[in-house]
Amino acid sequence: TAILVVNNLRDFETDSLANKRTLVVRFGKKFAKIEYLAMLFAAMLAPVYLFVANYKNYLILLPLLFVLLAIPSIRCVLREEELNITLARTGMLLVVYGLLFSGAWLCS
């Protein structure tokens, strides 16, 4: 969803002119920025929930390292700059998160 949000934020002007009814067109750019942050925050909550609920193994928290990698993407989305690069960066970020999460879960 985070990738889709960046894509829709990037295409806001053209989507508005073409009468496409994306969430960004309907609710605005501020909504898209909050949605992007919410998607990344939700990804951060999953390992924390697993740690608290079941695992009690610190390895399950390894995916939280992706927060450091997410800072440049978050900054670009909030400033609405370099959205093409941010789109690709978000995709790579989520691959890294998926690998960290899967590896941590398997090792814990």
Secondary structure, 3 states (H helix, E strand, C coil): CHHHHHHHHHCHHHHHHCCCCCHHHHHCHHHHHHHHHHHHHHHHHHHHHHHHHHHCCHHHHHHHHHHHHHHHHHHHHHHCCCHHHHHHHHHHHHHHHHHHHHHHHHHC
